[in-house]
Amino acid sequence: MSKRNKYKSISLRDKYEILEMVKSKVKYSDIMVKHNIKHASNISNIVKNREKIIYEFENGQLDSSRKKMRSAKFPELEKALIQFMEKVHNETDLPLNGILLKEKALIFADKLGLENFNASDGWLDRFRERYGIKFSAIHGESKSVNENVVNDWTTNKLPDIIQNYEPKDVFNGDEFGLFYKCLPNKKMTLKGQSCSGGKQSKERITVFIACNMDGSEKLKMTVIGKYQKPHCFKNFKNKPVNYFSNKTAWMKDCIFKEVLEEINKNMIKQNRKILFFVDNCSAHPENLKFSNVKIMFLPANTTARLQPCDAGIIAWIKKNYRIKLVRKLLVAYENKEDLKIDLKDAILLLHSSWKELKSSTVKNCFKKCGFNTESQNDETEDNDLEENTNWENLASHLELNLSFTDYITMDDNLTVCEKLTADSIAENILREKNNDIDITSGSDTEIDDTFEDNTPNYTFKETLQMITNIKNFVASNTKIDIESFHLLDILEKKIVDSHIFASKQTLISDYFK
């Protein structure tokens, strides 16, 4: 009697690679040779479980070398428990152990309405095995990133995920908080202390940025404030950003969904399909599906190492923004004027800072996080900002007791989305299960009690005269690069063209009256 062939287990990564080969119409016989598979039926079974394999490899917590994908009997509960563990890891020094996890699992089971769940030792062992959990690695005394997770992602998972995409079609998006009115004064001494100009909570915004792997495309910024109609927006019709509002000025899942929908529309117009990497914060729901934008979630608790925007892009934008603020403050000081920064000023400064970010900086940040392809050339150039020579001058005038670095980083730890509790975690899990998005969370705005925008509406003739005055000033000042004339000419042309276009539209409309 012939011996029965021993079954060969196939790792999650190999299954993913087999699916990619099948998608590329590689013959089953060639796949069997490469992966040492004896029966074509094994490949058929892999194809049959395509969706589960792809999800677990791209978005799951499972190690790519894992060979069994035994389904959890209570997937919503385990997802909630993973989010709880991430919250503990990020926000506290509480040590996690089996007893605590089992107690928390029972709480989640009650909130999710799971009547037959039993937090047994056997369940705990299977839960830990499924997600590769070692209590020593998640102990609250260490906030360090799990190097095994980082290495598995950068070495095994990420290269396979992005291999069929060009660098221009691989994006990363992330939020950051900003005290946009915060001006340095002599009362500021320590990082994180409150800044001048009134209540701190009313002077913060959340900014969402996204750019692609080769640095060729920086998507339109999204700014989230507290007021639906700020006074300073009275004549601000041509905004260079998407603007949303709610009481907390945080990113919400409804805002994230709307932003991604707009990106998807643009990609449809361009006939492009892109990967969009984000972290797994509470405002980024996992149930969003788009035709031309595929959302990918970075491994939990690794954004400090694996998120390109966190690897220097956000820091560069904030530094450039604050340099521009300091420059404005110095001019105001020399002119013996008070400097008032409103949300319109902040948006224009942020937009300018975003536009000035060079592709080389973006490429280097993606590269730091393991986003490498053979088609990418090495980048050595970077656009590190020059040291702010105005800071010492300003510091002496205002008797400042803090460094420029502390001024730049004072809002690094601002909350940008809702902090999770057991109730909110369970609520989010149930909403995702029911494919529900909180559509009301973006409308709970406050009334703007800031100063009124008194900026006049200049006529076309007055605007052209101002440009002429600026040209005359440049021509009379040897310290200003004469090439600035070219920029003024471009601006003048755009203003004239828009005026002519508006005039033509008026004539056409008059014709039909």
Helices and strands as residue ranges (DSSP letters): H 12-23, H 28-34, H 40-48, H 50-58, H 75-91, H 98-111, H 121-131, H 147-152, I 153-157, H 158-162, G 167-169, E 170-179, G 200-203, E 204-212, E 222-225, G 231-233, E 242-245, H 253-270, E 274-278, E 293-297, H 303-306, G 308-311, H 313-334, H 343-356, H 359-368, H 389-398, H 404-409, H 422-433, H 460-475, H 484-511
